[in-house]
Amino acid sequence: MSLFTTPTKVVDLGDGNTVTLRSLTYGEVKHLSAAGGDDDRWLLACILRWDGPGFDGTEPSREAVERLPVQLVTLLTREVAGLIGQETAEKKA
């Protein structure tokens, strides 16, 4: 596996709906941290795609994320944090 490949994770939301997340690169983290901002930018940077009937053909965007239920955004944000933390722990091992 290339050291330049970031880990991904598919989050199964049930009913045929999934969100594919990816970890961030060091450069992306630096850029997002320097720019400040909100969690939406971090979450959007980690969403590769979402699929399923519940997304009604809507592409991931800031506006689409803002329309999602807060419980779903919280779940995805936790998954992103875990994915980034898992990557860090694996590199230390």
trRosetta pair geometry for C-beta under 8 A, 3 or more apart (Angstrom, degrees):
i j d omega theta_ij theta_ji phi_ij phi_ji
1 5 5.8 -104 179 52 91 135
2 5 4.5 102 69 -16 94 102
6 22 5.1 82 104 173 119 101
6 23 4.3 -146 -179 67 107 88
6 24 6.8 118 -138 1 152 1
6 25 6.1 -104 -65 -64 127 71
6 87 7.5 -20 -156 -110 75 152
7 22 7.1 163 92 -152 43 62
7 23 4.8 49 53 -4 82 123
7 83 6.3 -163 96 -170 113 96
7 86 7.1 -91 86 94 163 112
7 87 5.4 -161 16 -84 128 108
8 20 6.0 4 -178 -179 118 94
8 21 6.5 160 -157 86 65 48
8 22 4.7 -31 -99 -97 82 75
8 23 7.5 -122 -73 -1 40 74
8 48 6.5 -3 -132 -17 122 146
9 20 7.5 168 84 -153 38 54
9 21 5.1 -13 60 61 86 98
9 22 7.9 168 18 -85 65 33
9 79 6.5 -150 97 174 136 109
9 83 5.3 -135 3 -97 132 122
10 18 5.3 -6 -174 -175 99 126
10 19 7.4 156 -156 79 53 40
10 20 5.2 -24 -100 -100 73 75
10 21 7.8 174 -87 20 24 71
11 18 6.5 151 76 -160 51 67
11 19 4.7 -11 55 59 106 91
11 20 7.7 -170 17 -81 72 26
11 21 6.3 43 -15 -7 110 112
11 75 7.3 142 -179 138 144 107
11 76 6.7 -169 52 -106 169 74
11 79 5.3 -25 -82 -130 135 169
12 17 7.8 116 -167 85 49 57
12 18 5.5 -29 -104 -103 52 91
13 17 4.1 -46 69 97 115 104
13 18 6.4 -173 11 -90 86 32
13 19 6.7 63 -32 -7 117 93
13 52 7.1 -148 57 38 113 167
13 54 7.1 -99 103 48 134 151
13 72 7.2 24 -129 -131 131 109
14 17 6.5 1 69 45 44 94
15 52 7.0 98 104 -178 77 130
15 53 7.1 -88 142 54 99 106
15 54 6.3 84 97 -41 122 119
16 52 4.6 153 120 -137 75 100
16 53 5.8 46 87 8 125 96
16 54 7.7 153 79 -8 81 93
17 50 7.4 8 -172 179 85 98
17 51 7.1 179 -144 95 46 52
17 52 3.2 -172 -101 98 56 164
17 53 6.9 -93 -68 46 90 60
17 54 4.3 -20 -81 29 141 122
17 55 6.6 139 -133 -24 106 92
18 50 6.9 -173 95 -150 49 61
18 51 5.3 1 56 57 89 92
18 52 5.9 132 12 -37 60 120
19 47 6.3 -58 -172 -131 106 97
19 49 7.7 -169 -150 98 50 44
19 50 4.5 -18 -105 -104 75 94
19 76 6.1 -33 98 -111 162 117
20 47 7.4 99 76 -163 57 57
20 48 4.3 -52 104 60 104 113
20 49 5.1 20 41 52 112 77
20 50 7.3 -165 18 -81 69 43
20 51 7.8 35 -13 0 101 102
21 46 4.9 12 -158 151 92 101
21 47 6.2 -43 -104 -97 67 46
21 48 6.7 176 -113 2 12 89
21 76 7.1 165 -75 -160 131 88
21 79 5.9 152 7 122 162 115
21 80 5.8 -134 -165 -87 143 76
21 83 5.9 -157 116 -26 123 163
22 46 5.8 -162 59 -158 58 62
22 48 5.1 83 -20 -50 110 108
22 83 7.7 178 170 153 16 150
23 46 7.2 3 -108 -128 17 102
23 83 5.1 -150 -78 140 86 105
23 84 5.4 141 -138 -90 96 62
23 87 4.9 69 -126 -35 164 152
24 28 4.1 -128 -170 87 104 126
24 29 5.1 126 114 -54 132 83
24 32 7.4 -57 -152 6 159 139
24 42 7.9 -67 -50 -153 144 78
24 45 6.1 30 -97 129 114 122
24 46 6.5 -70 -53 -83 90 88
24 84 6.6 2 26 -101 92 114
25 28 4.7 98 52 4 77 102
25 29 7.2 -141 93 -4 42 85
26 29 5.8 -56 -152 36 31 111
26 30 6.4 33 151 -19 65 106
27 30 5.6 -53 -148 36 32 113
27 31 6.3 32 155 -18 66 107
28 31 5.7 -55 -146 38 31 112
28 32 6.1 26 158 -14 66 109
28 45 6.0 153 180 177 127 137
29 32 6.0 -58 -142 42 28 106
29 33 6.0 27 158 -19 65 112
30 33 5.9 -60 -144 39 25 110
30 34 6.1 21 160 -17 63 111
31 34 6.0 -58 -144 37 25 108
31 35 6.2 18 159 -14 62 113
32 35 5.9 -60 -143 40 28 108
32 37 7.0 -87 -165 50 74 125
32 41 6.1 170 -138 122 104 115
32 42 5.8 100 -178 -89 149 78
32 45 6.4 -86 -76 -17 138 164
33 36 7.9 29 174 -68 31 35
35 41 7.4 -108 97 143 129 164
37 40 7.8 -99 159 56 106 80
37 41 4.6 10 134 13 143 145
37 42 7.9 160 100 -29 111 82
38 41 6.1 115 65 3 62 93
38 42 7.9 -123 115 6 45 92
39 42 5.4 -58 -155 41 49 112
39 43 5.8 46 150 -21 79 106
39 77 6.0 4 178 -118 133 130
40 43 5.7 -57 -143 40 30 109
40 44 6.0 29 159 -18 67 109
40 62 5.6 66 160 -134 133 86
40 65 5.6 146 -140 99 98 145
40 66 7.2 -1 -111 -62 138 85
41 44 5.9 -54 -142 39 27 110
41 45 6.3 32 156 -24 61 107
41 62 8.0 -2 -77 -98 59 109
42 45 5.8 -56 -152 32 28 113
42 46 6.7 15 154 -11 62 111
42 77 7.9 67 95 -130 113 88
42 80 6.9 131 139 139 99 153
43 46 6.0 -69 -155 40 32 105
43 47 6.5 31 153 -28 69 106
43 65 6.3 130 100 -140 131 148
43 73 7.0 -17 -126 -156 168 86
43 76 6.1 72 -147 119 117 116
43 77 5.9 -58 -86 -88 115 78
43 80 6.2 -135 -111 -28 65 159
44 47 5.8 -50 -141 26 35 110
44 60 6.5 159 -135 153 79 111
44 61 7.5 28 -126 -151 126 22
44 62 6.3 -34 -69 -74 150 68
44 65 6.4 -100 -71 -32 95 150
46 80 4.7 99 96 -122 172 119
46 83 7.4 136 -160 68 133 142
47 50 6.6 -26 -168 -37 119 95
47 60 4.6 -167 117 -151 140 163
47 76 7.6 5 -79 -175 105 135
49 60 6.9 -151 -130 -9 33 123
50 55 5.2 152 118 -86 113 154
50 60 5.8 116 6 -61 106 103
51 55 7.0 -120 -156 24 10 141
52 55 5.6 97 67 3 73 100
53 56 7.4 41 174 -69 49 47
55 58 5.2 -128 168 47 81 86
58 61 7.8 -101 168 19 94 100
58 64 5.0 157 150 -119 124 129
59 64 6.9 -161 86 -27 46 156
60 64 5.9 -137 -139 72 32 138
60 65 7.0 43 -160 -52 78 94
61 64 4.6 95 49 7 77 103
61 65 7.0 -142 90 -5 39 86
62 65 5.9 -56 -149 36 29 110
62 66 6.4 29 153 -19 63 108
63 66 5.8 -57 -151 35 30 113
63 67 6.8 26 152 -18 63 106
64 67 5.8 -60 -154 35 35 110
64 68 7.1 47 148 -36 64 95
65 68 5.7 -41 -158 10 39 117
65 73 6.5 93 -176 -106 88 114
68 72 4.8 -101 166 79 114 126
68 73 5.3 132 93 -51 119 94
69 72 4.8 90 66 4 86 103
69 73 7.3 -161 94 -3 45 86
70 73 5.7 -56 -147 40 37 110
70 74 6.1 42 153 -23 68 106
71 74 5.7 -53 -148 36 29 114
71 75 6.5 33 152 -21 63 105
72 75 5.6 -50 -148 34 33 113
72 76 6.4 28 155 -15 65 106
73 76 5.8 -55 -145 40 32 109
73 77 6.1 35 154 -22 65 108
74 77 5.7 -55 -145 36 28 113
74 78 6.4 29 155 -18 63 106
75 78 5.9 -59 -152 36 28 110
75 79 6.4 29 151 -20 64 107
76 79 5.5 -52 -147 35 35 114
76 80 6.4 38 153 -21 66 102
77 80 5.7 -50 -150 33 32 113
77 81 6.5 32 151 -18 63 104
78 81 5.6 -53 -148 37 33 112
78 82 6.3 33 153 -18 65 107
79 82 5.7 -55 -148 39 31 112
79 83 6.2 34 153 -23 65 106
80 83 5.6 -53 -147 34 30 113
80 84 6.4 25 157 -13 65 106
81 84 6.0 -57 -148 40 29 106
81 85 6.1 27 154 -15 64 112
82 85 5.6 -57 -141 43 30 111
82 86 5.9 36 157 -26 66 106
83 86 5.7 -49 -142 32 27 112
83 87 6.6 29 155 -20 59 104
84 87 5.8 -52 -152 32 31 113
84 88 6.6 32 151 -18 63 106
85 88 5.6 -55 -150 36 34 112
85 89 6.3 32 154 -17 68 106
86 89 5.8 -56 -147 38 31 110
86 90 6.2 31 155 -20 66 107
87 90 5.9 -56 -146 36 29 110
87 91 6.5 27 157 -18 63 106
88 91 6.0 -58 -151 34 29 109
88 92 6.7 26 153 -18 63 107
89 92 5.8 -58 -152 34 33 111
89 93 6.6 38 152 -29 66 104
90 93 5.7 -50 -150 25 35 115
